[in-house]
Amino acid sequence: MEDAGDMNSAANGAAKASIEKNGTVDDNVRSWGADALSQFRSSSWEDVVYTCTKILDIPGQSETNYDVLFQMGYASMRLGDYGIALEHFMRAHRIDSRRVALRLAICDLRMMIAMRPFRKRSVERGARG
């Protein structure tokens, strides 16, 4: 698995190159947004993170694009990167705090964080036999 920093810098470079080569920012956001949604629906979490990173690298998107922030947070949560997930969920919450899916995802994240020590103890007990 690639380092998150490498993935982010690669995504940033790809985003900038694509914008320069292919056209307007809005066209790219729409296209990448559709890609991210398709990846989200197929549970391709690493691909969702990569695509959403490209979108969020575009100026203004990280403050206004609720859907991408939610998808990035959810994918990060599923990959076990709880800090990043919480950061993106909170940014999405600042945009629209009324969304039920976001509230449920934040509850799931809290439960995953709370269960983390329990899971670790269970694995250790299982390893001892």
The first five atom37 places (N, CA, C, CB, O) and aatype in JSON, in Angstrom:
{
  "aatype": [12, 6, 3, 0, 7, 3, 12, 2, 15, 0, 0, 2, 7, 0, 0, 11, 0, 15, 9, 6, 11, 2, 7, 16, 19, 3, 3, 2, 19, 1, 15, 17, 7, 0, 3, 0, 10, 15, 5, 13, 1, 15, 15, 15, 17, 6, 3, 19, 19, 18, 16, 4, 16, 11, 9, 10, 3, 9, 14, 7, 5, 15, 6, 16, 2, 18, 3, 19, 10, 13, 5, 12, 7, 18, 0, 15, 12, 1, 10, 7, 3, 18, 7, 9, 0, 10, 6, 8, 13, 12, 1, 0, 8, 1, 9, 3, 15, 1, 1, 19, 0, 10, 1, 10, 0, 9, 4, 3, 10, 1, 12, 12, 9, 0, 12, 1, 14, 13, 1, 11, 1, 15, 19, 6, 1, 7, 0, 1, 7],
  "atom_mask": [
    [1, 1, 1, 1, 1],
    [1, 1, 1, 1, 1],
    [1, 1, 1, 1, 1],
    [1, 1, 1, 1, 1],
    [1, 1, 1, 0, 1],
    [1, 1, 1, 1, 1],
    [1, 1, 1, 1, 1],
    [1, 1, 1, 1, 1],
    [1, 1, 1, 1, 1],
    [1, 1, 1, 1, 1],
    [1, 1, 1, 1, 1],
    [1, 1, 1, 1, 1],
    [1, 1, 1, 0, 1],
    [1, 1, 1, 1, 1],
    [1, 1, 1, 1, 1],
    [1, 1, 1, 1, 1],
    [1, 1, 1, 1, 1],
    [1, 1, 1, 1, 1],
    [1, 1, 1, 1, 1],
    [1, 1, 1, 1, 1],
    [1, 1, 1, 1, 1],
    [1, 1, 1, 1, 1],
    [1, 1, 1, 0, 1],
    [1, 1, 1, 1, 1],
    [1, 1, 1, 1, 1],
    [1, 1, 1, 1, 1],
    [1, 1, 1, 1, 1],
    [1, 1, 1, 1, 1],
    [1, 1, 1, 1, 1],
    [1, 1, 1, 1, 1],
    [1, 1, 1, 1, 1],
    [1, 1, 1, 1, 1],
    [1, 1, 1, 0, 1],
    [1, 1, 1, 1, 1],
    [1, 1, 1, 1, 1],
    [1, 1, 1, 1, 1],
    [1, 1, 1, 1, 1],
    [1, 1, 1, 1, 1],
    [1, 1, 1, 1, 1],
    [1, 1, 1, 1, 1],
    [1, 1, 1, 1, 1],
    [1, 1, 1, 1, 1],
    [1, 1, 1, 1, 1],
    [1, 1, 1, 1, 1],
    [1, 1, 1, 1, 1],
    [1, 1, 1, 1, 1],
    [1, 1, 1, 1, 1],
    [1, 1, 1, 1, 1],
    [1, 1, 1, 1, 1],
    [1, 1, 1, 1, 1],
    [1, 1, 1, 1, 1],
    [1, 1, 1, 1, 1],
    [1, 1, 1, 1, 1],
    [1, 1, 1, 1, 1],
    [1, 1, 1, 1, 1],
    [1, 1, 1, 1, 1],
    [1, 1, 1, 1, 1],
    [1, 1, 1, 1, 1],
    [1, 1, 1, 1, 1],
    [1, 1, 1, 0, 1],
    [1, 1, 1, 1, 1],
    [1, 1, 1, 1, 1],
    [1, 1, 1, 1, 1],
    [1, 1, 1, 1, 1],
    [1, 1, 1, 1, 1],
    [1, 1, 1, 1, 1],
    [1, 1, 1, 1, 1],
    [1, 1, 1, 1, 1],
    [1, 1, 1, 1, 1],
    [1, 1, 1, 1, 1],
    [1, 1, 1, 1, 1],
    [1, 1, 1, 1, 1],
    [1, 1, 1, 0, 1],
    [1, 1, 1, 1, 1],
    [1, 1, 1, 1, 1],
    [1, 1, 1, 1, 1],
    [1, 1, 1, 1, 1],
    [1, 1, 1, 1, 1],
    [1, 1, 1, 1, 1],
    [1, 1, 1, 0, 1],
    [1, 1, 1, 1, 1],
    [1, 1, 1, 1, 1],
    [1, 1, 1, 0, 1],
    [1, 1, 1, 1, 1],
    [1, 1, 1, 1, 1],
    [1, 1, 1, 1, 1],
    [1, 1, 1, 1, 1],
    [1, 1, 1, 1, 1],
    [1, 1, 1, 1, 1],
    [1, 1, 1, 1, 1],
    [1, 1, 1, 1, 1],
    [1, 1, 1, 1, 1],
    [1, 1, 1, 1, 1],
    [1, 1, 1, 1, 1],
    [1, 1, 1, 1, 1],
    [1, 1, 1, 1, 1],
    [1, 1, 1, 1, 1],
    [1, 1, 1, 1, 1],
    [1, 1, 1, 1, 1],
    [1, 1, 1, 1, 1],
    [1, 1, 1, 1, 1],
    [1, 1, 1, 1, 1],
    [1, 1, 1, 1, 1],
    [1, 1, 1, 1, 1],
    [1, 1, 1, 1, 1],
    [1, 1, 1, 1, 1],
    [1, 1, 1, 1, 1],
    [1, 1, 1, 1, 1],
    [1, 1, 1, 1, 1],
    [1, 1, 1, 1, 1],
    [1, 1, 1, 1, 1],
    [1, 1, 1, 1, 1],
    [1, 1, 1, 1, 1],
    [1, 1, 1, 1, 1],
    [1, 1, 1, 1, 1],
    [1, 1, 1, 1, 1],
    [1, 1, 1, 1, 1],
    [1, 1, 1, 1, 1],
    [1, 1, 1, 1, 1],
    [1, 1, 1, 1, 1],
    [1, 1, 1, 1, 1],
    [1, 1, 1, 1, 1],
    [1, 1, 1, 1, 1],
    [1, 1, 1, 1, 1],
    [1, 1, 1, 1, 1],
    [1, 1, 1, 0, 1],
    [1, 1, 1, 1, 1],
    [1, 1, 1, 1, 1],
    [1, 1, 1, 0, 1]
  ],
  "atom_positions": [
    [[0.86, -1.18, 0.0], [0.0, 0.0, 0.0], [0.9, 1.24, 0.0], [-0.97, 0.0, 1.23], [1.9, 1.29, 0.71]],
    [[0.54, 2.21, -0.78], [1.32, 3.43, -0.87], [1.15, 4.27, 0.37], [0.93, 4.23, -2.11], [0.12, 4.22, 1.05]],
    [[2.18, 5.06, 0.66], [2.1, 6.01, 1.76], [1.08, 7.08, 1.43], [3.49, 6.64, 2.05], [0.99, 7.51, 0.28]],
    [[0.3, 7.52, 2.41], [-0.75, 8.52, 2.18], [-0.18, 9.81, 1.62], [-1.51, 8.82, 3.48], [-0.81, 10.44, 0.77]],
    [[1.0, 10.2, 2.07], [1.63, 11.42, 1.56], [1.97, 11.3, 0.1], [0.0, 0.0, 0.0], [1.8, 12.26, -0.66]],
    [[2.46, 10.11, -0.32], [2.77, 9.88, -1.72], [1.51, 9.92, -2.57], [3.48, 8.55, -1.91], [1.5, 10.49, -3.66]],
    [[0.43, 9.3, -2.04], [-0.84, 9.3, -2.79], [-1.37, 10.72, -2.95], [-1.89, 8.42, -2.08], [-1.85, 11.09, -4.02]],
    [[-1.28, 11.51, -1.87], [-1.79, 12.88, -1.94], [-0.98, 13.72, -2.91], [-1.77, 13.52, -0.56], [-1.56, 14.46, -3.7]],
    [[0.34, 13.63, -2.87], [1.14, 14.44, -3.78], [0.95, 13.98, -5.21], [2.62, 14.37, -3.39], [0.95, 14.81, -6.13]],
    [[0.79, 12.68, -5.43], [0.54, 12.19, -6.78], [-0.82, 12.68, -7.27], [0.59, 10.65, -6.82], [-0.96, 13.09, -8.43]],
    [[-1.81, 12.64, -6.39], [-3.15, 13.12, -6.76], [-3.12, 14.62, -7.06], [-4.15, 12.83, -5.64], [-3.76, 15.07, -8.02]],
    [[-2.38, 15.38, -6.26], [-2.3, 16.82, -6.48], [-1.68, 17.13, -7.83], [-1.49, 17.49, -5.38], [-2.19, 17.97, -8.57]],
    [[-0.58, 16.45, -8.15], [0.07, 16.66, -9.45], [-0.83, 16.26, -10.6], [0.0, 0.0, 0.0], [-0.9, 16.97, -11.61]],
    [[-1.52, 15.14, -10.45], [-2.42, 14.68, -11.51], [-3.59, 15.64, -11.69], [-2.95, 13.28, -11.18], [-4.01, 15.9, -12.82]],
    [[-4.1, 16.18, -10.59], [-5.22, 17.12, -10.67], [-4.81, 18.37, -11.42], [-5.72, 17.49, -9.26], [-5.53, 18.83, -12.31]],
    [[-3.67, 18.92, -11.08], [-3.22, 20.15, -11.73], [-2.93, 19.92, -13.21], [-1.98, 20.71, -11.04], [-3.28, 20.75, -14.05]],
    [[-2.3, 18.79, -13.53], [-1.98, 18.49, -14.92], [-3.26, 18.29, -15.73], [-1.08, 17.24, -15.01], [-3.34, 18.73, -16.88]],
    [[-4.23, 17.62, -15.15], [-5.48, 17.36, -15.86], [-6.26, 18.64, -16.12], [-6.34, 16.39, -15.07], [-6.85, 18.81, -17.19]],
    [[-6.26, 19.55, -15.15], [-6.96, 20.82, -15.33], [-6.33, 21.61, -16.46], [-6.95, 21.65, -14.02], [-7.03, 22.17, -17.3]],
    [[-5.01, 21.64, -16.49], [-4.31, 22.38, -17.53], [-4.55, 21.76, -18.9], [-2.82, 22.44, -17.23], [-4.67, 22.47, -19.9]],
    [[-4.61, 20.43, -18.95], [-4.73, 19.72, -20.23], [-6.16, 19.63, -20.74], [-4.15, 18.35, -20.09], [-6.4, 19.79, -21.94]],
    [[-7.1, 19.36, -19.86], [-8.44, 18.96, -20.29], [-9.52, 20.03, -20.23], [-8.88, 17.85, -19.48], [-10.59, 19.81, -20.8]],
    [[-9.32, 21.13, -19.6], [-10.38, 22.12, -19.62], [-10.64, 22.76, -18.28], [0.0, 0.0, 0.0], [-9.73, 22.93, -17.46]],
    [[-11.89, 23.1, -18.06], [-12.25, 23.91, -16.9], [-12.28, 23.11, -15.62], [-13.59, 24.55, -17.13], [-12.37, 21.88, -15.63]],
    [[-12.2, 23.82, -14.54], [-12.26, 23.21, -13.21], [-13.6, 22.54, -13.0], [-12.01, 24.27, -12.12], [-13.66, 21.42, -12.49]],
    [[-14.68, 23.2, -13.39], [-16.02, 22.64, -13.18], [-16.19, 21.31, -13.91], [-17.09, 23.62, -13.65], [-16.79, 20.38, -13.38]],
    [[-15.65, 21.22, -15.13], [-15.74, 19.96, -15.87], [-15.01, 18.84, -15.15], [-15.15, 20.13, -17.28], [-15.51, 17.71, -15.05]],
    [[-13.83, 19.15, -14.63], [-13.06, 18.14, -13.91], [-13.74, 17.74, -12.61], [-11.66, 18.66, -13.62], [-13.77, 16.56, -12.27]],
    [[-14.28, 18.7, -11.89], [-14.96, 18.39, -10.63], [-16.15, 17.48, -10.9], [-15.41, 19.68, -9.91], [-16.38, 16.51, -10.18]],
    [[-16.91, 17.79, -11.94], [-18.07, 16.95, -12.28], [-17.64, 15.54, -12.64], [-18.86, 17.57, -13.45], [-18.22, 14.56, -12.17]],
    [[-16.63, 15.44, -13.47], [-16.14, 14.13, -13.92], [-15.57, 13.33, -12.76], [-15.09, 14.3, -15.01], [-15.91, 12.16, -12.58]],
    [[-14.7, 13.95, -11.98], [-14.11, 13.25, -10.84], [-15.16, 12.95, -9.79], [-12.98, 14.07, -10.22], [-15.09, 11.91, -9.12]],
    [[-16.13, 13.82, -9.62], [-17.22, 13.57, -8.67], [-18.01, 12.34, -9.05], [0.0, 0.0, 0.0], [-18.39, 11.54, -8.19]],
    [[-18.27, 12.18, -10.34], [-18.98, 10.99, -10.82], [-18.13, 9.75, -10.6], [-19.35, 11.13, -12.32], [-18.65, 8.7, -10.21]],
    [[-16.84, 9.86, -10.84], [-15.93, 8.73, -10.58], [-15.95, 8.36, -9.11], [-14.49, 9.07, -11.03], [-16.05, 7.18, -8.76]],
    [[-15.84, 9.37, -8.24], [-15.81, 9.12, -6.79], [-17.11, 8.45, -6.34], [-15.59, 10.43, -6.02], [-17.07, 7.54, -5.51]],
    [[-18.24, 8.9, -6.86], [-19.53, 8.31, -6.47], [-19.6, 6.85, -6.91], [-20.69, 9.1, -7.09], [-20.06, 5.99, -6.16]],
    [[-19.15, 6.57, -8.12], [-19.14, 5.19, -8.61], [-18.23, 4.31, -7.76], [-18.68, 5.15, -10.07], [-18.6, 3.19, -7.42]],
    [[-17.05, 4.82, -7.4], [-16.12, 4.08, -6.55], [-16.71, 3.89, -5.16], [-14.77, 4.8, -6.47], [-16.54, 2.83, -4.54]],
    [[-17.39, 4.91, -4.66], [-18.03, 4.84, -3.35], [-19.08, 3.74, -3.33], [-18.67, 6.2, -2.97], [-19.14, 2.94, -2.39]],
    [[-19.89, 3.69, -4.36], [-20.96, 2.68, -4.43], [-20.4, 1.27, -4.55], [-21.87, 2.97, -5.61], [-21.05, 0.32, -4.11]],
    [[-19.2, 1.13, -5.12], [-18.61, -0.2, -5.26], [-17.63, -0.52, -4.12], [-17.89, -0.3, -6.59], [-16.93, -1.53, -4.16]],
    [[-17.59, 0.34, -3.11], [-16.74, 0.15, -1.92], [-15.25, 0.08, -2.26], [-17.14, -1.11, -1.19], [-14.51, -0.65, -1.6]],
    [[-14.81, 0.82, -3.25], [-13.4, 0.9, -3.62], [-12.78, 2.05, -2.83], [-13.21, 1.11, -5.17], [-12.51, 3.12, -3.39]],
    [[-12.57, 1.83, -1.55], [-12.24, 2.92, -0.63], [-10.94, 3.64, -0.98], [-12.15, 2.39, 0.75], [-10.89, 4.87, -0.89]],
    [[-9.91, 2.92, -1.36], [-8.64, 3.58, -1.71], [-8.81, 4.45, -2.96], [-7.54, 2.53, -1.95], [-8.22, 5.53, -3.05]],
    [[-9.6, 3.98, -3.91], [-9.87, 4.78, -5.11], [-10.68, 6.03, -4.77], [-10.61, 3.94, -6.15], [-10.45, 7.1, -5.34]],
    [[-11.62, 5.89, -3.85], [-12.41, 7.05, -3.41], [-11.5, 8.11, -2.81], [-13.5, 6.64, -2.38], [-11.61, 9.29, -3.13]],
    [[-10.58, 7.68, -1.95], [-9.65, 8.62, -1.32], [-8.81, 9.32, -2.38], [-8.73, 7.89, -0.3], [-8.62, 10.54, -2.33]],
    [[-8.3, 8.57, -3.34], [-7.47, 9.15, -4.39], [-8.25, 10.18, -5.21], [-6.94, 8.04, -5.32], [-7.76, 11.29, -5.44]],
    [[-9.45, 9.82, -5.64], [-10.25, 10.72, -6.47], [-10.71, 11.95, -5.69], [-11.48, 9.97, -7.03], [-10.64, 13.07, -6.2]],
    [[-11.16, 11.75, -4.47], [-11.6, 12.88, -3.65], [-10.44, 13.82, -3.34], [-12.23, 12.38, -2.34], [-10.64, 15.04, -3.26]],
    [[-9.25, 13.28, -3.16], [-8.08, 14.11, -2.92], [-7.83, 15.03, -4.11], [-6.85, 13.24, -2.65], [-7.49, 16.2, -3.93]],
    [[-8.01, 14.51, -5.32], [-7.85, 15.35, -6.52], [-8.85, 16.5, -6.51], [-8.03, 14.51, -7.81], [-8.51, 17.63, -6.84]],
    [[-10.08, 16.19, -6.14], [-11.12, 17.23, -6.13], [-10.85, 18.26, -5.04], [-12.51, 16.59, -5.92], [-10.94, 19.46, -5.27]],
    [[-10.52, 17.78, -3.85], [-10.32, 18.7, -2.72], [-9.06, 19.55, -2.88], [-10.24, 17.91, -1.43], [-8.91, 20.56, -2.19]],
    [[-8.17, 19.16, -3.77], [-6.98, 19.96, -4.05], [-7.31, 21.21, -4.87], [-5.94, 19.12, -4.79], [-6.53, 22.16, -4.91]],
    [[-8.47, 21.21, -5.51], [-8.89, 22.36, -6.31], [-9.35, 23.47, -5.37], [-10.03, 21.97, -7.32], [-10.17, 23.21, -4.49]],
    [[-8.84, 24.67, -5.52], [-9.21, 25.77, -4.61], [-10.73, 25.94, -4.5], [-8.59, 27.08, -5.08], [-11.45, 25.97, -5.5]],
    [[-11.19, 26.04, -3.26], [-12.61, 26.27, -2.97], [-13.41, 25.02, -2.74], [0.0, 0.0, 0.0], [-14.48, 25.08, -2.13]],
    [[-12.93, 23.87, -3.2], [-13.72, 22.64, -3.07], [-13.75, 22.13, -1.64], [-13.15, 21.56, -3.98], [-14.76, 21.57, -1.21]],
    [[-12.68, 22.31, -0.89], [-12.66, 21.78, 0.48], [-13.54, 22.57, 1.43], [-11.23, 21.76, 1.0], [-13.8, 22.13, 2.55]],
    [[-14.0, 23.74, 1.0], [-14.9, 24.55, 1.85], [-16.35, 24.44, 1.42], [-14.47, 26.0, 1.82], [-17.24, 24.85, 2.16]],
    [[-16.61, 23.89, 0.22], [-17.97, 23.94, -0.31], [-18.54, 22.61, -0.8], [-18.02, 24.9, -1.41], [-19.75, 22.5, -0.97]],
    [[-17.73, 21.6, -1.01], [-18.19, 20.38, -1.65], [-18.54, 19.32, -0.59], [-17.12, 19.83, -2.61], [-17.72, 18.47, -0.24]],
    [[-19.77, 19.4, -0.09], [-20.23, 18.49, 0.96], [-20.07, 17.03, 0.54], [-21.69, 18.78, 1.31], [-19.53, 16.22, 1.3]],
    [[-20.54, 16.68, -0.65], [-20.55, 15.28, -1.07], [-19.16, 14.67, -1.08], [-21.17, 15.16, -2.46], [-18.97, 13.55, -0.61]],
    [[-18.19, 15.4, -1.6], [-16.83, 14.88, -1.66], [-16.24, 14.76, -0.26], [-15.94, 15.78, -2.54], [-15.55, 13.78, 0.04]],
    [[-16.5, 15.73, 0.6], [-16.0, 15.66, 1.98], [-16.6, 14.45, 2.7], [-16.33, 16.96, 2.74], [-15.9, 13.75, 3.43]],
    [[-17.9, 14.22, 2.5], [-18.54, 13.07, 3.13], [-17.94, 11.77, 2.61], [-20.06, 13.1, 2.87], [-17.61, 10.88, 3.4]],
    [[-17.8, 11.65, 1.29], [-17.25, 10.43, 0.71], [-15.82, 10.18, 1.16], [-17.3, 10.5, -0.82], [-15.43, 9.05, 1.45]],
    [[-15.03, 11.25, 1.23], [-13.64, 11.13, 1.68], [-13.61, 10.69, 3.15], [-12.89, 12.48, 1.51], [-12.8, 9.83, 3.52]],
    [[-14.47, 11.26, 3.98], [-14.52, 10.87, 5.38], [-14.95, 9.42, 5.55], [0.0, 0.0, 0.0], [-14.36, 8.69, 6.35]],
    [[-15.96, 9.01, 4.81], [-16.46, 7.65, 4.94], [-15.43, 6.64, 4.47], [-17.75, 7.48, 4.16], [-15.21, 5.62, 5.12]],
    [[-14.79, 6.91, 3.33], [-13.76, 6.01, 2.81], [-12.59, 5.92, 3.8], [-13.26, 6.49, 1.43], [-12.06, 4.84, 4.04]],
    [[-12.19, 7.05, 4.36], [-11.09, 7.05, 5.34], [-11.47, 6.23, 6.57], [-10.73, 8.49, 5.75], [-10.65, 5.5, 7.12]],
    [[-12.72, 6.37, 6.99], [-13.2, 5.59, 8.14], [-13.13, 4.1, 7.82], [-14.65, 6.0, 8.51], [-12.67, 3.31, 8.65]],
    [[-13.56, 3.71, 6.65], [-13.55, 2.29, 6.27], [-12.13, 1.75, 6.15], [-14.28, 2.1, 4.95], [-11.9, 0.55, 6.34]],
    [[-11.19, 2.62, 5.83], [-9.78, 2.21, 5.74], [-9.08, 2.25, 7.1], [-9.04, 3.1, 4.76], [-7.92, 1.85, 7.21]],
    [[-9.78, 2.72, 8.13], [-9.22, 2.75, 9.48], [-8.44, 4.01, 9.81], [0.0, 0.0, 0.0], [-7.76, 4.06, 10.84]],
    [[-8.53, 5.01, 8.96], [-7.84, 6.29, 9.22], [-8.84, 7.24, 9.89], [-7.27, 6.91, 7.9], [-9.38, 8.14, 9.25]],
    [[-9.06, 7.01, 11.18], [-10.13, 7.68, 11.91], [-9.92, 9.18, 12.06], [-10.28, 7.07, 13.25], [-10.89, 9.94, 12.04]],
    [[-8.69, 9.62, 12.21], [-8.42, 11.06, 12.36], [-8.78, 11.83, 11.11], [0.0, 0.0, 0.0], [-9.4, 12.89, 11.18]],
    [[-8.39, 11.31, 9.96], [-8.71, 11.94, 8.68], [-10.23, 11.9, 8.46], [-7.97, 11.24, 7.51], [-10.82, 12.87, 7.99]],
    [[-10.84, 10.78, 8.79], [-12.29, 10.65, 8.64], [-13.02, 11.71, 9.45], [-12.76, 9.25, 9.06], [-13.92, 12.39, 8.95]],
    [[-12.62, 11.86, 10.7], [-13.27, 12.86, 11.56], [-13.08, 14.26, 11.01], [-12.71, 12.77, 12.99], [-14.01, 15.07, 11.01]],
    [[-11.88, 14.56, 10.52], [-11.61, 15.89, 9.95], [-12.55, 16.19, 8.78], [-10.14, 15.98, 9.49], [-13.11, 17.28, 8.7]],
    [[-12.71, 15.23, 7.88], [-13.57, 15.46, 6.72], [-15.05, 15.49, 7.1], [-13.34, 14.39, 5.67], [-15.81, 16.28, 6.54]],
    [[-15.45, 14.65, 8.05], [-16.83, 14.7, 8.52], [-17.15, 16.05, 9.16], [-17.09, 13.57, 9.53], [-18.23, 16.6, 8.94]],
    [[-16.24, 16.59, 9.93], [-16.47, 17.88, 10.58], [-16.53, 19.02, 9.55], [-15.37, 18.17, 11.61], [-17.32, 19.95, 9.7]],
    [[-15.72, 18.94, 8.53], [-15.78, 19.95, 7.46], [-17.11, 19.86, 6.71], [-14.6, 19.78, 6.48], [-17.7, 20.88, 6.36]],
    [[-17.57, 18.62, 6.47], [-18.88, 18.44, 5.82], [-19.99, 18.94, 6.74], [-19.11, 16.94, 5.46], [-20.96, 19.54, 6.26]],
    [[-19.85, 18.72, 8.03], [-20.85, 19.15, 9.0], [-20.98, 20.67, 9.02], [-20.48, 18.64, 10.4], [-22.08, 21.19, 9.19]],
    [[-19.86, 21.38, 8.85], [-19.91, 22.84, 8.79], [-20.69, 23.33, 7.57], [-18.49, 23.42, 8.77], [-21.3, 24.41, 7.6]],
    [[-20.68, 22.55, 6.51], [-21.41, 22.94, 5.29], [-22.9, 22.65, 5.44], [-20.85, 22.19, 4.05], [-23.73, 23.48, 5.11]],
    [[-23.23, 21.45, 5.96], [-24.64, 21.07, 6.11], [-24.77, 20.09, 7.28], [-25.2, 20.44, 4.8], [-24.48, 18.91, 7.14]],
    [[-25.19, 20.59, 8.4], [-25.28, 19.77, 9.61], [-26.58, 18.98, 9.71], [-25.14, 20.64, 10.82], [-26.75, 18.2, 10.65]],
    [[-27.49, 19.16, 8.77], [-28.8, 18.5, 8.86], [-28.84, 17.13, 8.2], [-29.85, 19.37, 8.25], [-29.85, 16.43, 8.34]],
    [[-27.82, 16.73, 7.5], [-27.85, 15.47, 6.76], [-27.79, 14.27, 7.71], [-26.67, 15.4, 5.76], [-26.88, 14.15, 8.53]],
    [[-28.77, 13.4, 7.58], [-28.87, 12.23, 8.44], [-27.71, 11.25, 8.19], [-30.22, 11.52, 8.23], [-27.16, 10.69, 9.13]],
    [[-27.34, 11.06, 6.93], [-26.25, 10.13, 6.61], [-24.96, 10.56, 7.3], [-26.03, 10.06, 5.1], [-24.2, 9.71, 7.77]],
    [[-24.72, 11.85, 7.37], [-23.51, 12.35, 8.03], [-23.58, 12.07, 9.53], [-23.34, 13.87, 7.78], [-22.6, 11.62, 10.12]],
    [[-24.72, 12.32, 10.13], [-24.87, 12.06, 11.56], [-24.66, 10.58, 11.88], [-26.25, 12.51, 12.05], [-24.01, 10.24, 12.87]],
    [[-25.21, 9.72, 11.04], [-25.05, 8.28, 11.25], [-23.59, 7.86, 11.07], [-25.94, 7.49, 10.28], [-23.08, 7.03, 11.83]],
    [[-22.92, 8.43, 10.08], [-21.51, 8.1, 9.84], [-20.64, 8.55, 11.02], [-21.02, 8.77, 8.54], [-19.72, 7.84, 11.42]],
    [[-20.94, 9.71, 11.58], [-20.18, 10.18, 12.74], [-20.41, 9.25, 13.93], [-20.59, 11.64, 13.1], [-19.48, 8.96, 14.69]],
    [[-21.64, 8.78, 14.11], [-21.92, 7.8, 15.18], [-21.14, 6.51, 14.95], [-23.44, 7.51, 15.26], [-20.58, 5.94, 15.89]],
    [[-21.11, 6.04, 13.7], [-20.34, 4.84, 13.37], [-18.86, 5.04, 13.68], [-20.52, 4.46, 11.89], [-18.2, 4.16, 14.23]],
    [[-18.36, 6.21, 13.33], [-16.95, 6.52, 13.58], [-16.65, 6.51, 15.08], [-16.58, 7.88, 12.97], [-15.65, 5.95, 15.52]],
    [[-17.52, 7.13, 15.85], [-17.33, 7.13, 17.31], [-17.32, 5.7, 17.86], [-18.45, 7.94, 18.0], [-16.51, 5.38, 18.74]],
    [[-18.2, 4.86, 17.34], [-18.25, 3.47, 17.8], [-16.97, 2.74, 17.41], [-19.48, 2.76, 17.22], [-16.43, 1.97, 18.21]],
    [[-16.48, 2.95, 16.21], [-15.24, 2.3, 15.77], [-14.06, 2.73, 16.63], [-14.96, 2.61, 14.3], [-13.21, 1.92, 16.99]],
    [[-14.02, 4.0, 16.95], [-12.94, 4.51, 17.8], [-13.05, 3.91, 19.2], [-12.97, 6.06, 17.87], [-12.04, 3.52, 19.79]],
    [[-14.26, 3.83, 19.73], [-14.47, 3.27, 21.07], [-14.14, 1.78, 21.11], [-15.91, 3.51, 21.52], [-13.66, 1.29, 22.13]],
    [[-14.4, 1.06, 20.04], [-14.17, -0.38, 19.99], [-12.72, -0.74, 19.71], [-15.06, -1.01, 18.95], [-12.32, -1.89, 19.89]],
    [[-11.93, 0.21, 19.27], [-10.54, -0.07, 18.9], [-9.77, -0.76, 20.02], [-9.85, 1.21, 18.5], [-9.12, -1.77, 19.76]],
    [[-9.78, -0.26, 21.26], [-9.04, -0.95, 22.32], [-9.59, -2.36, 22.59], [-9.08, -0.13, 23.61], [-8.83, -3.28, 22.88]],
    [[-10.91, -2.52, 22.48], [-11.52, -3.83, 22.7], [-11.07, -4.81, 21.64], [-13.05, -3.71, 22.71], [-10.73, -5.95, 21.96]],
    [[-11.05, -4.39, 20.39], [-10.61, -5.27, 19.3], [-9.17, -5.69, 19.49], [-10.78, -4.57, 17.94], [-8.82, -6.84, 19.25]],
    [[-8.34, -4.77, 19.93], [-6.93, -5.08, 20.14], [-6.79, -6.13, 21.24], [-6.14, -3.8, 20.51], [-6.01, -7.07, 21.09]],
    [[-7.52, -5.99, 22.33], [-7.47, -6.98, 23.41], [-7.97, -8.33, 22.91], [-8.31, -6.52, 24.63], [-7.39, -9.36, 23.26]],
    [[-9.01, -8.36, 22.11], [-9.56, -9.61, 21.59], [-8.55, -10.33, 20.72], [-10.85, -9.35, 20.8], [-8.41, -11.55, 20.8]],
    [[-7.84, -9.6, 19.88], [-6.83, -10.18, 19.01], [-5.7, -10.74, 19.84], [-6.3, -9.13, 18.01], [-5.21, -11.84, 19.57]],
    [[-5.27, -10.0, 20.88], [-4.2, -10.47, 21.75], [-4.59, -11.75, 22.48], [-3.81, -9.39, 22.76], [-3.78, -12.66, 22.61]],
    [[-5.83, -11.82, 22.97], [-6.31, -13.02, 23.65], [-6.31, -14.21, 22.7], [-7.71, -12.8, 24.23], [-5.92, -15.31, 23.07]],
    [[-6.76, -13.98, 21.47], [-6.8, -15.04, 20.48], [-5.42, -15.55, 20.11], [0.0, 0.0, 0.0], [-5.26, -16.74, 19.82]],
    [[-4.42, -14.67, 20.12], [-3.06, -15.06, 19.78], [-2.43, -15.9, 20.88], [-2.22, -13.83, 19.53], [-1.57, -16.74, 20.6]],
    [[-2.86, -15.69, 22.13], [-2.32, -16.47, 23.25], [-2.88, -17.87, 23.3], [-2.6, -15.77, 24.55], [-2.3, -18.76, 23.93]],
    [[-4.01, -18.08, 22.63], [-4.57, -19.44, 22.59], [-5.57, -19.62, 23.61], [0.0, 0.0, 0.0], [-6.15, -20.7, 23.72]]
  ]
}
